[in-house]
Amino acid sequence: MIKHSTMLLPNNVRLVLSEDKSKNQTYAEISVLYGGMTEKYKYQEKKKKITPGLAHLMEHYLVEHNLYGNMFDYLKDQYVEFNATTNAKKTCFFINTVFDFERHLEELIKIVNVPTFDPDALEKTKKPIIEEIKRTADRPYVKFTKKMNDCTYHDCKFRETTGTIDDVKSIKIEELEEVHNLFYQTENQVIFIAGNFDSKKIIKKITEIYESINRKKYEYEILDKKETAKVRRKKGHVKDSKFDDLITISFKIDLKKLTPKERVKLTFYLSHFLSYNFNDSSKVYQELTKEKDTIYSLSTSTSFFIKDICFLDISMYGNNLKKFKRLVFDVIKNKYTDKELFDLWKKETLINVVVREGRCVSSGLAYLDNILTFDYLDVDKIGDIEKFSIEDFKSTLDKLDFSNYCIVSQTKK
């Protein structure tokens, strides 16, 4: 039986716990709510800009140069899975182990909170990152992605998490240390633990670890503008002879009027909406393949990583923009669905939730995502899915404003 809970420690570290003593393994993840998109801040009456790529460089530096040396080397012979990631909004460090969990949890907390800053170590860290940036430049549709970001984001500047080679080379140890002091403070840390542990014991242990670290408090202010649900440009186009023609229609949907629970429910409903209307059996796809406007499957996605905004993308490989736009906006206007297929999707969703409830890490990560993304302090339950109806589906989608969108295309010529 999984027991989900969340609490705030006296130092403002948030704990999200999914306890299941029937398991052998225990998973722990520290999320620092600082990522590549954060750009401007004010500290000691001075306005400053963070060099692009610093969040990603920080992740590598903390992993490779800490109290224990390189964490990959340190943990590889101790049967501990370990990794770290950085995205636009946060940086995560995680372990998964069946042995000595409390000891390794303390190590995880300390590599995040007790860095050893050294200029030579920083220069050593930069080398593999520069190679990573070079490899990234070879990815398909790099120009297209940059144009998409340029058109989609209105008030904030979407920055590549890795930064450029010149960005990385310019970062000094003093900037790295100051950003760590400010943005890695305990108030920006969320610790998620799932698996075999005792909640009371682990809360006490984590509290003691942070008391022994005794981090200093710094006052600062983020100066970045809050992103709105408006796009910067309605249209964008790039030429690239290396890759196939591509069109993406990207919607920015304002969620301010929806409650946290309604936003969570929306993630399920949008999944059905996109799958039903744009899969290989859909009318849109059949219409596009009839005259070979595309020979590939359509692509759809949703993301909610900026507060109060849903990003919804619909893409096709091809160049018949007029036809694709007409078909997509017909779907957006009419919000087609089918009761029989809706009920089938609902049953499949119920099965997935039932299966997930037996997996503490999967269930716990869904719980964590609800908290961090939607401020919804609960996990999705079977009872919630059972209440889904086609009438509520239509009513929920009717609340959404699809008027803010941009269309970006890429052609070979």
N, C-alpha and C positions, 0 to 999 in steps of 0.2 A: 504494500500500500504506500503510495507516494504522498508525502505531506509537504505541501507548498506553503511557504511563508516569506514575508519580507519585513525588514526592520531597518532603522537608521541608528548607527552607532553614535556615541557621544561626539566623535570627531567628524561626523557627517558622512562617513563611508556607508553606502547602502549595501545591505546583504540581501540576496535573493537565494533562498534555499529550497531544494527539492530532495527531501530525505527519503531514502528507500533502503532499509537495512537488509532487504532480501538480495541485494546485488553484491557483487564482489568488488567492482571497481568504483572509484570516486573521481569525479571530474570537477575541476575548479578553473574559473576564468575571471581575470581582472579586466574590466573594461574601463579605460580612461576616456572620459567624454571630451576628448580633444583629437581632432583629425586634420586632414590636409586642407579643409576649406577655411579654417579659422585664419584670418589675415591681419587684422589690426587690433591693437590694444593700447591701453593707457596705464603706465606704471610710474610711480614717483613723479607725477605731474608731466611726464613726457609721453607723447604719442609715438607709437612704434609700429613697424610692419614686420611680420614674420616672413622670413625667406621661404618661398615655395619649396616643398620637399622636406622641410625640417621635421615634420611629424613622422614621416616615414623613416628618415635618418635616425630620429630619436629611438624609434622601435628597434632598429638594427643595433644601435649603439648600446642600449640597455641589455639586449640579449647577448651581445658579443663581449662586452666589457663591464663586468660587475664583480661583486664580492667572490663569486665562484668561478670566474674566468668566462669562458664561452659556455652558455647554458646547454647548447646542443652536445658539446663534448662532455660536459659535466654529468648530464642525465642519461647519455646513451647506454651506459652499462648498468643503469639502476632500474631498468624496466619501466621507464616513465616516458609517456608520449608528451611531447612539448612542441609548441609553435607560437607564433605571434603574427598579427596582421594589422594593417592600417588602412582605413578608408577615409572618406571625406569628413565624417563626423566623430569617429572614435578610433582608439588603438586598443587592441586586445592581446592579452597574454594568457595562455592556458596550458594546463597539465591534465593528464589522465593516468591514473595508476591504481594498482591493487596493493602496493607495498608502501609503508611509511608515509601515509598521506599527509599527516599533520606536519611532518618535517619538510616535505616538499612544498606544502602550502606556504610555510614560513619563508622558504627560499623564493617562491614566486612573488610574495609580497615584498620581499627585500630587494629583488632585482628592479622592481618598479619604483621603490621608495628610497633606496640607499645607493644611488649611483656613485661611481668614482670617475670624475671628469678629468680627462687627460688629452692634451692637444695631439700627441702622437697617436693615441688610440683612435681619436676622431678621424685623422687622415687615413688610417688603416681601414676604418669602417667605410669610408667613401668609395673605395675602389670597386667592390662588388656592386654597389648601388649604381655607379656610373655605367658598369657593364649591363646592369638591368635596364637602365634607361635606353641604352643603345638597342637592346633587344626589343624593347617596347616600341621603338620607332619603326620596327619591321612588321608590326602587327597589321593585319588588313583593316582598312577603313579608319585609319588614324586621322586623316584629314576630315573625314565625314563626322567622326565623333567630336572633334574640336569645333566644327561648324554647328553641330547640334547643341553643344554646351553654350556657344556664343549666342545662339538664337533663343534658347530656352530660359536661361537665367537672366533675371531683370535687374535686381538690386545687388546681389552678391556676385562675386567673380568666381566661377568654377575653376579650380586650379588642379592640374594633374597632381595626384598624391605624391609621385616621385620627384616632381620638379624637373627642371632641365639640368644638363650637365654643369652649366655655368652657375646655376643656383646652388647645387650641391657643393661645388668647389669653393663657393664664397662663404659658406657657413663657418663661423668661428666657434670655438669652445665656449666663449662668454655668452653668445646668443643661445646655444644649446642649453647651458646651465640655467639661464634666466627663464627660458620657456618651461623647463622642467620645474623650477621652483614655483611658477605661477599656475600652469595648466595641469600639472600632475598633483596638485594639492588633493588632500583626502576628500574634499567636498565634490571632486570630479571623478571619484572612483566608485565603481560598482563591483562587488564580488559575488559571483554566482557559483554555487556549489550544488552538485547533484550526485546522488548515489549513496554509498554506505558510509554514513557518519551519524553522529549524535548532535542534534541541533544545539542543545544547551552547552555541550562541551565545546563545540566548534566556535560558537559565539564568544565564549570565554577566552578561547585560545587566540582568536583573531584580535580581540580587544587587547590582550596582553602583548601581542606582537607589535601593534601600533603604539602602545604605551612605551615600549622599549625603544622604538624608533624616535618618537617625540618630534614630529615634523613641525617646522616653523610655519606660522601663518603669514601669508602675503596678501595685501590688498591690491586688486587690479580691476580694470574695466574693459570688457570687449567692446570695440568700436564698430564692428562689422554691421552693416545694415541688415535688417531682417528681410528675408526673401518674401516677395508677394506672389500671388497666383497669376501674375501677368507675365507674358513672355516679352523678351526684349525686341525680337523681330518676328514677323509672321512668316517670312520665307528665307531660305538659304540654299545655296547651290555650290557644289565643288566639282572639279574635274579630276579624274584619276584614271589613267589608261590601264592601270594594273589590275583593277577589280571590276566586277559586274556592276551594272546600274542598280541603284538602291533608292528607295523612297521611305521616309519615316514621317508619320503624323504624330506629333507629341502634344498631349493635352496636359495642362496644369489646372488641377481642380482644387478649389478652396474648400477646406473641411471645417472651417471655424464653427459652423452651425451644427455640426454633428457632435454628439457626446462621445467620450472615449469608447464606450461599449458599441455604439453605432459605427465607429470607425473600424473596430475589430471585425464586426459583422460585414462591413463593406469589403474587406479583403476577400472574404469568402464569395460574396456575390459578384464581385468583379472577376474573380477567377472563372466562375461559370459563364458570365456574360461574354468574356473574351474567347473562351474555349468554344462555346456554342456558335458564335458568330464568325469566327475566323479560323476554325480548324479545317482540315482537308476535306471534310464532308459538308462544309458550310456553303451557303448560296454565294457568298462573296468569293470564296476560293474557286467554286465551279465557274462563276462568271469570268474570273480573271484567267483561268486556264483554257476556257473554251476557244479563245483566239490566241492562246499562248502569250498573253501579256506577262505571264510569269510561268516558270516551270518548277519553282521551288515552293515549299510551304511558307505560309505567312508567319510572321513573328510578332508576338505581343508580350508586354511586360508591364508590371506596376511596381512602384516604389514609393515609400513614405518616409524617406530619411530626413526630410526637412519638415519641421513641425507645422501642422495645419495645411499641408499641401500633399496631394496625391499626383504623382507623375505617371501618366498612362501613355505607352508608346505602341503604335501599330505600324508594322513595316512590311514591305514587299520588295523582292528583287525584280526589277523591271523599270521601264521608263514611261508607262502610260499614266502620268500623274492625274490627268483629268478624270479618267475612268476610276482609278483607285480612290481618289478623293470623293467622287460621287457615291461610290459603294460604301465607303467608311461612314460618311456623314448620313447616309440613309439608315445605317445601323444605329448610329448615335441618336438620331431623331426618333426612331421607332422602338429601339431597345427590344429587339425580337427575342423571343424565347418559346419554349414548348413545354407544356405541363408534364408530359410523359418523360421527356429527357431531363427536365428540372428535378422531378422526383427521383430519377435514377441517379443524377449527380448528388442529390441530398443523401441517398443511401450510401454511395461511395464515400462521401465526406464523413458520414457517421462511422463507417468502418475504419477510415484512416484515423479518426480521433480515438476510437476504441483501442486500436493497435498502439497509437502513440501513448495512451494512458498507461500502458505497461512498460514504457521505456522512459526511465527517469530523466535521462539527458535530453532526449527529444522533447518530452513534455515540459521539462524545465526551461529549455531554450525558448519554447513558444511562450511560456510564462514571462521570461525575461524580456522577450521582444514586445509583449503587450505592455509591460511596464515602461520600458525605455522609449518606445516609439509612440505609444498612444496614451500613456499615463493611466492605463487600465490595470488595476492592482488585482488581477485574477487571471486564471488560465481558462482557455476555451473548454467548455463542458459539453457532454453529450446532450444535456437538457437544452443548451443554447441552440445546438444544431437542429434538434427536434422541433423547435419553434419556427424554423425557416419555412416560408411559404412563398409561392409564386406571386401572391398579392403584395407581400412585404418586399420581395425582390424588386418588383416594379416601382413600388412606392419609394424605396431607398434610392434607386437610380434616378428617379424623377427629381430628387432633391439636389442632384449634382448639376453644376454649371459647366458645360463643355465649350463655352465661348472663347476661352483663352487657349490658343493652340498655335503651333508653328509647323510648317511643312519644310523639310529639308531633303534635297535630292542630290544624288551623285551620279554623274554620267561619265562615260569613257571619252566622249568628244566634247 
